[in-house]
Amino acid sequence: MALQARVAAVLAVALLTLSGCSAVVGGRAVRASSQPAATPTTTVKRPPSHAQDLLLHSGDDTPLGAAGAIPVGDNYFTSARPPDCSAALLFEGSPLRPAGASDHAESAYQFSDQATYAESVDIYDNALDPRHEVVSGFISVAQCRHDAVGISPYGQATPMRLSGFATPSEGVLVWTMNQPAWTCDYGLAVLPHVALLLSACNNAPGFPMADWAAKRRAQVDGRTA
């Protein structure tokens, strides 16, 4: 009940954010200045032509160890029940990925233990508004207020619950879904022409998704300079 009350309060703030009245930073509402913002003069970076270039590659370091790239398998959920939990639970076909991508790539990664990690990259010719995408994603994830059942080609999984979500840094949304024996941490990182969706699952909690999503966003930002 405490989480549901907090969700309702934060959703009200998020809706105001979408209308330009406030900004959500690190889970707190910050009233927007009454002074008009100066028009930025910086040039928006253009992305590379291939989303595949921005994915992690085999041997790259992650919080779980060195990554070994593999195809995204049938163990990933393709639908969720109730549908309100699709944004919080899905990696494959996630509704959080902004529409209109000109290129898409995804990969899963294996490690020495049973932990799983996957990420997708979408590239956009038309510039995104990272703040809008993050707040919109925040609202969508927060709709998952009850048990969520993920469905994959293998069948139905044990129900999971949303246990936390936040916007810890610019252009980043993170949230956690868990059940007693399994925890999945998710991240959405958005740049003007790129959106990354990240998923890390393990039998123990503690994946540093807030830091990792911000790091991956910075890495992609550097590659698109």
N, C-alpha and C positions, 0 to 999 in steps of 0.2 A: 504494500500500500504506500509505503514511503516513497518508493521509486515512482509509482504512478502519480503521486502528488507532485513530485519534482518534475516529472515529464510534463504534466499539465502546465506548470508554471513556466518552464523553459520554452515550451511550445508557444506560449503567448508572446514571449520575448522574441522568439524566432520569427513569428509572423510579422511583428513590428519591424524586425530587421529587413525582411524582404520588401517592406514598404519604405525603407530608407530612414526609419526613425531611430534605430539603434544598431549597434554592432555586437555580435556574439564573439567573445574572445576567451578561450580557455574556460568555457562554460558559464561565464558571467556576462550580464547585460551591461553595456556601456553606452550611456546616452550620447547620441551624435551631437557634434558641435552645431550651434545655430549659425555659425559663420559659413558662408559658401566655400566649398573646397576649391583650391586652385586647380586649374586644368593641367594634368601632367603633360610633359613634353617628351617623355622618353619613348623610344621606339620599341614596339612589342616584338619579341624574338619570334622568328619563324621556325617551325619544327623541321626536322629532317623528313625526307619523303617516305620513310619506311618505319612503321611502328616497331617492327622486329628489332631494329637497331637500338631501341630504348629499353628493351627487356634486360633483366639480369641474364648473364651467361654462365655456363658451367665454370666452376672455379671461383666465381665471385663470392666475396665474404658476406655473410648475413648473421643476424643474432643467433641463428641455429647452427652455424658452421658454414663450411664451403658448400655452395649450391651445386647440385647436379641436375641439369635441365632434363625434363621428361615431358611427354605430352600430357595434357590435362585429361585425367581418366574418368571412368564412370562412377567413381566414388564421390564426385562433386554433385551437389544438389542441383536439380534443374527446375524444381518447383517447390513451393512451400504452402503449408496449411496452418493457419488461415492465410489468405492472400495478403493481408495487411503486414505479414512478416516477411514478404518476399525481399524487400529492400534490406532488411536486417540479416537475412540468412543466405541469400544466393550470391554465388560468385559467377557461375555460368548464367548468362542471360540476365544479369543484374539490372534492375530498373534504375539504378543510380548512375549508370553510364549515360552521359549526355547524348542526345540524339544528334544525327548528322555527321558522324565521323567519316573521314575520307579514307582511313586505314585503321585496321585493328589487328592486334597480335596478342597472344596469351601463351603462358607456359606454366607448368607445374615444376616442382623441384623436390628432389629426394635428398635425405640426409642419413646419417648413420643410425638414427633411432626411428621411432614411428612418427615423428613430427612431419607435418605436411605444410607446404607453402606454395602459393600460386600468385601470379600477378598478371594483369592485363593492361595493355596500353592502347588508348584510342587517340588518334590525331585528327585535328579539325582545321579545315581551311579558314572557316569563319571563326573569329575570336570568341572564346567563352568568357563569361564573367565568373571568375573563381569564387568570389564571395557568395554570389547568388547560388551557384551549384552546391557549395558546401552547406549553406543554410537550408536549401531545398532538400538536400540529402539528409540533414539532421532531422527535419520534420518527418520525412518518410521513414527513417529508421525508428523514430520514437513512436510510430503507430503500432509497433509490435509490443503489446502490453500483456500478452498471455503466453501460454506454452506454444512454441513454434515447432512444427514437424517438418523436417527436410525430406524431400523425396528425390531419390536418384535412380538410375537404371537398376541398382541393386535392391531397391525397395525403400521402405520408410525407416527413418532413423529415430533414435530415442529423442523425445522432445527436449528442446533447449529453451532457455530464457535469456532475454536481454538483461544484462547485469550492469551495464554502464556505457555511456557515450559522451563524447566531448569534441570540441573544436580547439585543440591545444595550440595550434599555430596557424599562421596565414595559409589559406588554401588547403587545409587538412581537416578531415573528419575521421574520428576513430570510434569504434564501439566493440563490445564483447558479448558473445553468446556462449552460454555454458550449460552443462549438465554435470552431475557428480563425477563422471569419469572422463570428461572431454571438454576442452575449452577452445573456442575459435575467436581469434582477434582479427578484426577487419580494419582496413583503412581506405579512404578515398582522398587522393591528392590531386589537386587541379591547378593547372597553369593556363595561360590564355589560349594555347593551342594544343594542350595535351591533358588527358585525364588518366590517372592510374588507379586501378582497383587492386587491393592487396588482401590476401587471406592467409592466416597462419593458424594451424590447429595442432594441439598436442594434448597429452594426457595430464598435463600439469599447467596451471596458469602462469602468467609472468612474462609473456612475450612483450617486449617494449615497443608496441605498435606506434605510440605517439612519436617517439624519437625516430623510429625506423621510417615511418611514412614521411616525416619531414626531411630525413636524409635522402630518401629516394626522390622526393620532389626536387631537392637541391641538385642531386646528380643529374636528373633529366634536364633541369634548367641550365646546368652547365653544358650539356651536350647540344642544347638548342641555341647556344650563343651565336 
